[in-house]
Protein backbone atom coordinates (compact mmCIF):
# COMPACT_ATOMS: atom_id res chain seq x y z
CA UNK A 1 0.00 0.00 0.00
CA UNK A 2 1.24 3.45 -0.85
CA UNK A 3 2.14 6.10 1.67
CA UNK A 4 -1.05 7.96 2.67
CA UNK A 5 0.14 11.49 3.33
CA UNK A 6 -2.93 13.76 3.13
CA UNK A 7 -3.99 17.31 2.32
CA UNK A 8 -6.77 19.45 3.72
CA UNK A 9 -9.36 21.47 1.87
CA UNK A 10 -7.77 24.81 2.79
CA UNK A 11 -4.53 23.86 1.02
CA UNK A 12 -6.45 22.53 -1.95
CA UNK A 13 -8.55 25.63 -2.53
CA UNK A 14 -5.63 27.99 -2.01
CA UNK A 15 -3.96 26.43 -5.01
CA UNK A 16 -7.11 26.75 -7.07
CA UNK A 17 -7.29 30.45 -6.26
CA UNK A 18 -3.68 30.92 -7.30
CA UNK A 19 -4.55 29.93 -10.85
CA UNK A 20 -7.62 32.12 -10.91
CA UNK A 21 -9.91 29.14 -10.47
CA UNK A 22 -12.37 28.14 -7.81
CA UNK A 23 -12.59 24.39 -7.81
CA UNK A 24 -11.43 21.03 -9.10
CA UNK A 25 -12.34 17.38 -9.70
CA UNK A 26 -13.95 14.41 -11.46
CA UNK A 27 -16.52 12.53 -13.77
CA UNK A 28 -17.91 9.45 -15.89
CA UNK A 29 -19.70 7.75 -18.98
CA UNK A 30 -22.17 8.60 -21.74
CA UNK A 31 -25.43 9.64 -20.12
CA UNK A 32 -28.67 10.64 -21.83
CA UNK A 33 -31.24 13.08 -20.50
CA UNK A 34 -34.24 11.51 -18.82
CA UNK A 35 -37.16 11.05 -21.20
CA UNK A 36 -39.54 12.79 -18.90
CA UNK A 37 -39.24 16.48 -18.13
CA UNK A 38 -40.48 18.40 -15.16
CA UNK A 39 -42.45 21.59 -15.19
CA UNK A 40 -40.57 24.87 -15.20
CA UNK A 41 -38.93 25.70 -11.85
CA UNK A 42 -38.88 28.98 -10.02
CA UNK A 43 -36.34 30.36 -12.50
CA UNK A 44 -38.54 29.43 -15.47
CA UNK A 45 -36.16 26.69 -16.73
CA UNK A 46 -37.36 23.36 -18.06
CA UNK A 47 -35.93 20.37 -16.22
CA UNK A 48 -34.42 17.44 -18.07
CA UNK A 49 -32.95 15.90 -14.95
CA UNK A 50 -29.58 14.64 -13.80
CA UNK A 51 -28.62 11.02 -13.72
CA UNK A 52 -26.61 11.13 -10.47
CA UNK A 53 -27.52 13.00 -7.27
CA UNK A 54 -24.59 12.84 -4.92
CA UNK A 55 -22.51 14.13 -2.05
CA UNK A 56 -18.78 14.15 -1.32
CA UNK A 57 -17.64 11.90 1.53
CA UNK A 58 -14.03 12.38 2.60
CA UNK A 59 -12.13 9.52 4.25
CA UNK A 60 -9.12 11.37 5.65
CA UNK A 61 -7.27 10.75 8.88
CA UNK A 62 -8.83 13.77 10.59
CA UNK A 63 -7.24 16.46 12.70
CA UNK A 64 -7.51 14.44 15.91
CA UNK A 65 -8.18 10.79 16.74
CA UNK A 66 -11.72 11.82 17.74
CA UNK A 67 -12.45 13.23 14.28
CA UNK A 68 -10.67 10.57 12.23
CA UNK A 69 -12.48 8.29 9.81
CA UNK A 70 -13.98 5.28 11.52
CA UNK A 71 -15.82 2.25 10.12
CA UNK A 72 -18.70 2.73 12.56
CA UNK A 73 -19.30 6.35 11.63
CA UNK A 74 -18.84 5.63 7.95
CA UNK A 75 -21.54 2.96 7.96
CA UNK A 76 -24.01 5.24 9.75
CA UNK A 77 -23.16 8.18 7.50
CA UNK A 78 -23.65 6.25 4.28
CA UNK A 79 -27.05 5.04 5.43
CA UNK A 80 -28.02 8.65 6.20
CA UNK A 81 -26.76 9.74 2.80
CA UNK A 82 -29.07 7.23 1.16
CA UNK A 83 -32.10 7.40 3.43
CA UNK A 84 -32.13 10.98 4.74
CA UNK A 85 -30.30 13.01 2.09
CA UNK A 86 -31.96 10.92 -0.66
CA UNK A 87 -28.69 10.78 -2.61
CA UNK A 88 -28.16 7.93 -5.04
CA UNK A 89 -24.43 8.62 -5.40
CA UNK A 90 -21.50 9.10 -3.04
CA UNK A 91 -18.14 10.50 -4.05
CA UNK A 92 -15.64 8.59 -1.92
CA UNK A 93 -12.48 10.65 -1.87
CA UNK A 94 -9.29 11.07 0.11
CA UNK A 95 -6.21 8.97 0.66
CA UNK A 96 -5.51 5.64 2.28
CA UNK A 97 -6.48 2.64 0.15
CA UNK A 98 -7.94 0.85 3.17
CA UNK A 99 -10.30 3.74 3.99
CA UNK A 100 -11.25 4.30 0.36
CA UNK A 101 -12.01 0.67 -0.34
CA UNK A 102 -13.88 -0.04 2.90
CA UNK A 103 -16.11 2.98 2.30
CA UNK A 104 -16.71 2.12 -1.35
CA UNK A 105 -17.55 -1.48 -0.48
CA UNK A 106 -20.13 -0.40 2.08
CA UNK A 107 -21.64 2.11 -0.36
CA UNK A 108 -22.00 -0.71 -2.88
CA UNK A 109 -23.77 -2.86 -0.30
CA UNK A 110 -26.26 -0.03 0.21
CA UNK A 111 -26.94 0.19 -3.50
CA UNK A 112 -25.35 3.62 -3.94
CA UNK A 113 -23.55 4.62 -7.11
CA UNK A 114 -19.89 5.24 -6.27
CA UNK A 115 -17.55 7.86 -7.60
CA UNK A 116 -14.22 6.59 -6.27
CA UNK A 117 -11.37 9.10 -6.28
CA UNK A 118 -7.99 8.59 -4.59
CA UNK A 119 -6.10 11.79 -3.73
CA UNK A 120 -2.57 11.32 -2.46
CA UNK A 121 -0.20 14.29 -2.19
CA UNK A 122 3.42 15.23 -1.54
CA UNK A 123 4.95 11.83 -2.18
CA UNK A 124 6.99 10.55 -5.14
CA UNK A 125 5.14 10.08 -8.41
CA UNK A 126 5.52 6.31 -8.23
CA UNK A 127 3.70 6.23 -4.87
CA UNK A 128 0.84 8.33 -6.22
CA UNK A 129 0.51 6.01 -9.20
CA UNK A 130 0.69 2.92 -6.99
CA UNK A 131 -2.04 4.35 -4.76
CA UNK A 132 -4.10 5.10 -7.88
CA UNK A 133 -3.62 1.62 -9.32
CA UNK A 134 -4.47 -0.20 -6.10
CA UNK A 135 -7.65 1.80 -5.65
CA UNK A 136 -8.56 1.34 -9.30
CA UNK A 137 -8.13 -2.42 -9.11
CA UNK A 138 -10.55 -2.51 -6.20
CA UNK A 139 -13.01 -0.35 -8.15
CA UNK A 140 -12.82 -2.85 -11.00
CA UNK A 141 -13.53 -5.74 -8.62
CA UNK A 142 -16.60 -3.91 -7.35
CA UNK A 143 -17.72 -3.22 -10.90
CA UNK A 144 -17.37 -6.87 -11.90
CA UNK A 145 -19.38 -7.87 -8.86
CA UNK A 146 -22.23 -5.74 -10.14
CA UNK A 147 -21.70 -2.48 -8.25
CA UNK A 148 -22.36 0.83 -9.98
CA UNK A 149 -18.97 2.56 -9.88
CA UNK A 150 -16.97 5.18 -11.76
CA UNK A 151 -13.29 5.77 -11.13
CA UNK A 152 -11.38 9.04 -11.05
CA UNK A 153 -7.62 8.91 -11.46
CA UNK A 154 -7.15 11.88 -9.15
CA UNK A 155 -7.59 15.56 -8.71
CA UNK A 156 -5.69 18.73 -9.63
CA UNK A 157 -2.38 17.08 -10.37
CA UNK A 158 -0.61 20.45 -10.66
CA UNK A 159 -1.30 20.90 -6.95
CA UNK A 160 -0.96 17.38 -5.58
CA UNK A 161 1.88 15.89 -7.61
CA UNK A 162 5.43 17.12 -6.96
CA UNK A 163 7.38 18.17 -10.04
CA UNK A 164 4.63 19.89 -12.02
CA UNK A 165 4.85 23.16 -10.10
CA UNK A 166 8.05 23.95 -8.13
CA UNK A 167 7.87 23.00 -4.46
CA UNK A 168 8.28 19.90 -2.34
CA UNK A 169 4.91 20.22 -0.61
CA UNK A 170 1.44 21.45 -1.46
CA UNK A 171 2.03 24.59 0.59
CA UNK A 172 5.32 25.25 -1.22
CA UNK A 173 3.59 24.89 -4.57
CA UNK A 174 0.74 27.15 -3.49
CA UNK A 175 3.27 29.81 -2.47
CA UNK A 176 5.04 29.57 -5.82
CA UNK A 177 1.73 29.82 -7.64
CA UNK A 178 0.72 32.87 -5.62
CA UNK A 179 4.11 34.50 -6.18
CA UNK A 180 4.16 33.68 -9.88
CA UNK A 181 7.46 31.83 -9.46
CA UNK A 182 6.66 29.11 -11.96
CA UNK A 183 6.74 28.65 -15.70
CA UNK A 184 3.14 28.17 -16.96
CA UNK A 185 4.27 26.60 -20.22
CA UNK A 186 6.46 24.08 -18.43
CA UNK A 187 3.73 23.47 -15.87
CA UNK A 188 1.17 22.68 -18.57
CA UNK A 189 3.59 20.38 -20.38
CA UNK A 190 4.32 18.43 -17.20
CA UNK A 191 0.67 18.40 -16.21
CA UNK A 192 -0.31 17.01 -19.59
CA UNK A 193 2.35 14.31 -19.35
CA UNK A 194 1.31 13.15 -15.89
CA UNK A 195 -2.40 13.29 -16.72
CA UNK A 196 -1.80 11.11 -19.77
CA UNK A 197 0.21 8.64 -17.68
CA UNK A 198 -2.46 8.51 -14.96
CA UNK A 199 -5.23 8.03 -17.51
CA UNK A 200 -3.37 5.15 -19.15
CA UNK A 201 -2.80 3.50 -15.80
CA UNK A 202 -6.44 4.01 -14.86
CA UNK A 203 -7.56 2.37 -18.11
CA UNK A 204 -5.25 -0.58 -17.46
CA UNK A 205 -6.80 -1.43 -14.10
CA UNK A 206 -10.39 -0.20 -14.45
CA UNK A 207 -12.69 -0.91 -17.38
CA UNK A 208 -15.71 1.18 -16.49
CA UNK A 209 -16.17 4.93 -16.87
CA UNK A 210 -13.01 6.88 -16.13
CA UNK A 211 -12.68 10.46 -14.93
CA UNK A 212 -10.35 13.09 -13.54
CA UNK A 213 -10.79 16.08 -11.24
CA UNK A 214 -10.10 19.40 -12.96
CA UNK A 215 -10.29 22.98 -11.80
CA UNK A 216 -12.71 25.20 -13.69
CA UNK A 217 -9.99 26.86 -15.76
CA UNK A 218 -7.71 23.85 -16.25
CA UNK A 219 -6.71 22.83 -19.75
CA UNK A 220 -7.37 19.10 -19.96
CA UNK A 221 -7.42 16.70 -22.89
CA UNK A 222 -10.82 15.24 -22.13
CA UNK A 223 -10.34 12.69 -24.93
CA UNK A 224 -8.49 10.72 -22.25
CA UNK A 225 -11.61 10.38 -20.12
CA UNK A 226 -15.26 9.41 -20.36
CA UNK A 227 -16.77 12.31 -18.47
CA UNK A 228 -15.85 15.97 -18.08
CA UNK A 229 -15.64 16.59 -14.33
CA UNK A 230 -15.54 20.01 -12.73
CA UNK A 231 -15.52 21.37 -9.18
CA UNK A 232 -17.78 24.35 -9.51
CA UNK A 233 -17.87 27.40 -7.22
CA UNK A 234 -19.00 30.26 -9.44
CA UNK A 235 -21.55 32.82 -8.33
CA UNK A 236 -23.92 34.71 -10.62
CA UNK A 237 -27.07 36.67 -9.74
CA UNK A 238 -28.95 35.11 -12.67
CA UNK A 239 -29.26 31.37 -13.48
CA UNK A 240 -28.72 32.01 -17.20
CA UNK A 241 -25.13 33.02 -16.45
CA UNK A 242 -24.41 29.64 -14.85
CA UNK A 243 -25.82 27.92 -17.90
CA UNK A 244 -23.66 29.96 -20.29
CA UNK A 245 -20.54 29.15 -18.29
CA UNK A 246 -21.30 25.46 -17.88
CA UNK A 247 -22.04 24.97 -21.58
CA UNK A 248 -18.36 25.40 -22.40
CA UNK A 249 -17.69 22.05 -20.70
CA UNK A 250 -20.20 20.38 -23.00
CA UNK A 251 -18.23 21.17 -26.14
CA UNK A 252 -16.37 17.85 -25.82
CA UNK A 253 -19.62 16.00 -26.46
CA UNK A 254 -19.25 14.05 -23.23
CA UNK A 255 -21.30 13.89 -20.03
CA UNK A 256 -20.48 16.64 -17.54
CA UNK A 257 -20.32 15.96 -13.81
CA UNK A 258 -20.13 18.63 -11.13
CA UNK A 259 -18.06 16.81 -8.55
CA UNK A 260 -17.92 19.59 -6.01
CA UNK A 261 -20.18 22.57 -5.41
CA UNK A 262 -21.37 24.50 -2.39
CA UNK A 263 -20.59 27.35 -0.07
CA UNK A 264 -20.29 28.19 3.63
CA UNK A 265 -22.90 29.17 6.22
CA UNK A 266 -22.51 32.92 6.62
CA UNK A 267 -23.89 35.96 4.84
CA UNK A 268 -21.97 36.73 1.66
CA UNK A 269 -20.22 33.35 1.47
CA UNK A 270 -21.79 32.49 -1.88
CA UNK A 271 -19.92 35.39 -3.50
CA UNK A 272 -16.45 34.22 -2.43
CA UNK A 273 -15.89 31.98 -5.49
CA UNK A 274 -14.96 28.93 -3.46
CA UNK A 275 -12.79 30.79 -0.96
CA UNK A 276 -15.42 30.99 1.77
CA UNK A 277 -13.29 28.81 4.04
CA UNK A 278 -10.61 31.51 4.22
CA UNK A 279 -12.13 33.31 7.22
CA UNK A 280 -10.45 31.36 10.02
CA UNK A 281 -7.40 32.64 11.90
CA UNK A 282 -5.34 29.49 12.31
CA UNK A 283 -2.63 31.32 14.27
CA UNK A 284 -4.96 31.63 17.26
CA UNK A 285 -5.43 28.91 19.83
CA UNK A 286 -8.21 28.03 19.68
CA UNK A 287 -8.76 28.95 16.04
CA UNK A 288 -11.30 31.71 15.53
CA UNK A 289 -13.41 33.34 12.88
CA UNK A 290 -11.97 36.57 11.50
CA UNK A 291 -14.03 39.72 11.35
CA UNK A 292 -17.70 39.92 12.30
CA UNK A 293 -19.39 37.35 10.15
CA UNK A 294 -23.07 36.63 10.53
CA UNK A 295 -24.03 32.98 10.51
CA UNK A 296 -26.58 32.19 7.80
CA UNK A 297 -27.50 28.62 7.02
CA UNK A 298 -30.06 30.08 4.64
CA UNK A 299 -27.27 31.53 2.48
CA UNK A 300 -25.74 28.10 2.04
CA UNK A 301 -29.08 26.38 1.47
CA UNK A 302 -30.29 28.88 -1.13
CA UNK A 303 -27.03 28.67 -3.09
CA UNK A 304 -26.96 24.88 -3.34
CA UNK A 305 -30.66 24.74 -4.21
CA UNK A 306 -30.23 27.30 -7.00
CA UNK A 307 -27.28 25.44 -8.46
CA UNK A 308 -29.05 22.10 -8.32
CA UNK A 309 -31.94 23.58 -10.25
CA UNK A 310 -29.50 24.75 -12.92
CA UNK A 311 -27.75 21.36 -13.07
CA UNK A 312 -31.07 19.56 -13.36
CA UNK A 313 -32.28 21.91 -16.08
CA UNK A 314 -29.16 21.15 -18.14
CA UNK A 315 -29.47 17.39 -17.74
CA UNK A 316 -25.91 17.05 -16.46
CA UNK A 317 -24.52 13.63 -15.71
CA UNK A 318 -24.55 14.39 -12.01
CA UNK A 319 -23.61 16.66 -9.15
CA UNK A 320 -21.84 16.00 -5.83
CA UNK A 321 -22.49 18.49 -3.06
CA UNK A 322 -19.39 19.36 -1.07
CA UNK A 323 -19.47 17.84 1.50
CA UNK A 324 -21.36 15.59 3.90
CA UNK A 325 -19.51 16.34 7.13
CA UNK A 326 -16.41 18.26 8.26
CA UNK A 327 -15.59 16.93 11.75
CA UNK A 328 -12.73 19.38 12.35
CA UNK A 329 -14.97 22.44 11.97
CA UNK A 330 -17.32 22.25 14.96
CA UNK A 331 -20.46 24.31 15.40
CA UNK A 332 -20.47 26.38 18.60
CA UNK A 333 -23.82 28.21 18.62
CA UNK A 334 -23.15 30.18 21.79
CA UNK A 335 -19.67 31.32 20.73
CA UNK A 336 -19.81 32.88 17.23
CA UNK A 337 -16.12 33.80 17.24
CA UNK A 338 -15.26 30.10 17.50
CA UNK A 339 -18.12 28.72 15.40
CA UNK A 340 -15.82 27.13 12.83
CA UNK A 341 -18.78 25.53 11.09
CA UNK A 342 -19.49 28.91 9.53
CA UNK A 343 -16.37 28.34 7.41
CA UNK A 344 -17.36 24.77 6.52
CA UNK A 345 -18.98 23.62 3.29
CA UNK A 346 -20.55 20.64 5.04
CA UNK A 347 -24.27 19.98 4.78
CA UNK A 348 -24.17 18.95 8.43
CA UNK A 349 -22.85 20.68 11.54
CA UNK A 350 -20.47 18.93 13.90
CA UNK A 351 -21.57 19.26 17.53
CA UNK A 352 -19.09 18.43 20.29
CA UNK A 353 -20.18 16.98 23.61
CA UNK A 354 -17.38 18.99 25.27
CA UNK A 355 -16.49 22.09 23.23
CA UNK A 356 -12.78 22.78 22.75
CA UNK A 357 -11.82 19.31 23.99
CA UNK A 358 -10.02 17.50 21.12
CA UNK A 359 -10.92 14.14 22.65
CA UNK A 360 -14.62 14.95 22.92
CA UNK A 361 -17.23 12.71 21.33
CA UNK A 362 -19.32 14.44 18.69
CA UNK A 363 -22.27 13.98 16.41
CA UNK A 364 -23.61 15.74 13.34
CA UNK A 365 -26.92 17.48 12.84
CA UNK A 366 -28.45 18.52 9.50
CA UNK A 367 -28.11 22.14 8.40
CA UNK A 368 -30.63 23.98 6.24
CA UNK A 369 -28.50 23.03 3.23
CA UNK A 370 -28.91 19.34 4.06
CA UNK A 371 -32.68 19.73 4.02
CA UNK A 372 -32.56 21.78 0.80
CA UNK A 373 -30.43 19.18 -0.97
CA UNK A 374 -32.64 16.37 0.31
CA UNK A 375 -35.73 18.06 -1.13
CA UNK A 376 -34.01 18.65 -4.46
CA UNK A 377 -32.73 15.09 -4.67
CA UNK A 378 -36.04 13.55 -3.75
CA UNK A 379 -37.76 15.67 -6.41
CA UNK A 380 -35.05 15.07 -9.00
CA UNK A 381 -34.97 11.31 -8.54
CA UNK A 382 -38.75 11.12 -8.87
CA UNK A 383 -38.82 12.91 -12.22
FENCORHU-V217754 format. One record per run of one state. SS is the DSSP state (alpha for helix, beta for strand, coil for the rest). FROM is the first residue (numbers start at 0). TO is the last residue. If there is no record, write none. Layout:
BEGIN
ss->SS from->FROM to->TO
ss->SS from->FROM to->TO
END
This chain:
BEGIN
ss->coil from->0 to->7
ss->alpha from->8 to->17
ss->coil from->18 to->36
ss->beta from->37 to->37
ss->coil from->38 to->45
ss->beta from->46 to->46
ss->coil from->47 to->50
ss->beta from->51 to->57
ss->coil from->58 to->63
ss->alpha from->64 to->66
ss->coil from->67 to->69
ss->alpha from->70 to->82
ss->coil from->83 to->87
ss->beta from->88 to->93
ss->coil from->94 to->95
ss->alpha from->96 to->108
ss->coil from->109 to->111
ss->beta from->112 to->117
ss->coil from->118 to->123
ss->alpha from->124 to->143
ss->coil from->144 to->147
ss->beta from->148 to->154
ss->coil from->155 to->155
ss->alpha from->156 to->159
ss->coil from->160 to->168
ss->alpha from->169 to->178
ss->coil from->179 to->182
ss->alpha from->183 to->204
ss->coil from->205 to->208
ss->beta from->209 to->213
ss->coil from->214 to->220
ss->alpha from->221 to->223
ss->coil from->224 to->225
ss->beta from->226 to->231
ss->coil from->232 to->237
ss->alpha from->238 to->251
ss->coil from->252 to->253
ss->beta from->254 to->260
ss->coil from->261 to->264
ss->beta from->265 to->265
ss->coil from->266 to->267
ss->alpha from->268 to->270
ss->coil from->271 to->278
ss->beta from->279 to->280
ss->coil from->281 to->286
ss->beta from->287 to->288
ss->coil from->289 to->293
ss->beta from->294 to->294
ss->coil from->295 to->295
ss->alpha from->296 to->313
ss->coil from->314 to->316
ss->beta from->317 to->320
ss->coil from->321 to->328
ss->beta from->329 to->329
ss->coil from->330 to->334
ss->alpha from->335 to->337
ss->coil from->338 to->338
ss->alpha from->339 to->342
ss->coil from->343 to->346
ss->beta from->347 to->351
ss->coil from->352 to->360
ss->beta from->361 to->365
ss->coil from->366 to->366
ss->alpha from->367 to->381
ss->coil from->382 to->382
END
